[in-house]
């Protein structure tokens, strides 16, 4: 009874029900004290153990109980086992047992802020170090660039003038080719070029009919005479120098190469028939035809038997090929421009 009174005074909000009912207390009062003392001792011991377990699991009462003398903790696992056993043996109703469970501690967040501070500091240090490495790399590259410039300056000091002249020659050649191509595309006279091909082919045919391989055996001289004729037409050389060069080509073929008159006069007659005035063309073709007939009649009158030579390596003269290519470029450019205008209209 004294224990019940202490329990009710210590916990005014909880009602305590004595483990001894009225009937049991009546019976115990009439029994022998020597027999009832062990029973009361066991009951008190059980009540004390339940209250000590309640103190160990941390019930939030206003003050400590006077009979909770100590809380034994031999390990976390043993404490949990004792708590569970105490809950099973407790006389608290089941609907209030969840109140005796230990509430979880609130999460601690301030260590995260400390770790974040150190992470940010480390990241800033890494970026600073990387920026230093980047500056160092750019400095090394700049130094190498300065060394290359110095090397080029030293080389240019000795061979600068020849390199400059070579570059100027290359630039002039490129611009000349571009201007020549543009003049062909815009100003190439297709009818005149066609007439050049026809007359030159006529002269070459006369020479090949009289002397086989007359054109194929001297393709270099025919190409040179074609370039001389183009230079005369464009005004790069004057007419006296033009005729002087043609005479030199005839003399080289006749005296140095020891060719006959028809073969020696073939380059000269071809270029005069291509680029000359109308009367010069008629005179050149007529003269060359008469020369071919005279040479053929001379061979027959001297009793020489004509031998049929088979041309094995016929080559198209490069001047005729260039003229044909110019005609093709001009026609193609004209057709492309017409189609472009047609597409724009449509």
Secondary structure, DSSP 8 states (H G I E B T S, - for coil): -HHHHHHHHH-TTS----SS-HHHHHHHHHS-HHHHHHHHHHHHHHHHHHHHHHHHTT---SS--TT------S-HHHHHHHHHHHHHH--S-GGGGGGGS--------HHHHHHHHHHHHHHHHHHHHHHHHHHHHHHHHHHHHHHHHHHHHHHHHHHHHHHHHHHHHHHHHHHHHHHHHHHHHHH--HHHHHHHHHHHHHHHHHHHHHSTTTTGGGHHHHHHHHHHHHHHHHTSS-HHHHHHHHHHHHHIIIIIS---HHHHHHHHHHHHHHHS-HHHHHHHHHHHHHHHHHHHHHHHHTT--------SS----HHHHHHHHHHHHHHHHHHHHHHHHHHHH-
